[in-house]
């Protein structure tokens, strides 16, 4: 089974939101998950533990930057591989 999460990152109070979103996409792409970038969100698919660890790592990393953001995570039902 593979877990799928749809991530939406919205940087607040910045003049360059596209740059911050691109940085996040590049960060996610370095991990052992399938990445599907869409116009408003990014979907990741992988082993359940990897997906949840990545979500936590993303949140922790963004929190350390002392910038305001919204981070939406939508979990889809698992799929068989």
N, C-alpha and C positions, 0 to 999 in steps of 0.2 A: 504494500500500500504506500502511496505517496500522498503527502499533505500539500494542499494548495492554499496560499495566502495571497490576498490582493492588498497591496500597500499603496497608500496615498499619503505623500509627504507635502505639506504646505508650509514653507518658510514664511514667517510673518515679519513685518517691519524691515524689509531688505530691499535694496535697489536692484539686486541681481538674483531673483528667485530661480531663474533657469539654471544658473551656475550651481546653485546649491542642490537642486534636484539632480543635475547631471553628476555631481560628486557622489550623491547617494547611489545612483544607478551603477556607477563605476565601483563603488564599495561592494554592493550586492553581487556584482558580476565576478568578484574575486572568490566567491564561496561556491561550495559544491551543491548548487541548485540550478534548475532550469529557470531562465529569466525571460519574461515576455513584457516588453515595454509598450505601453499603450499611451494614448493622448493624455488621459487623466490619472492613470495609475500604472503600477508595475505588478505583475503577478510572478510569484516564485513557486516552484514545485520541487519537492525533494523529500528525503526521509524526515519523518515527523520531528525527531530530535534536532536535526540540522535546521529545519525551518524555525522552530521555536527559539533555538539558541541564536539564530541570526536576527530574529525580531528583537530579542532582548539586547543583543550587541548594537543594533542600529539605534535603539532607544537610548541606551547608555552613552553611546558616542555622541549623539545629538544633544543630550542633556549636558555634557561636559563643555559644549561650545558656548554656553551662556546666551543663546539666542532663542527667541520665541518661535515656536512651531506648533503645527497640528500634525498628528501622525495617526492616520486611520488604518486599522488592520481588519480586514474582513476574511474570515476563514470559510473556505468552501469544503464541501464533503470530500473525504479522501477518495482517491481513484486507485484502481488496481493497475499494476505495471506488468 
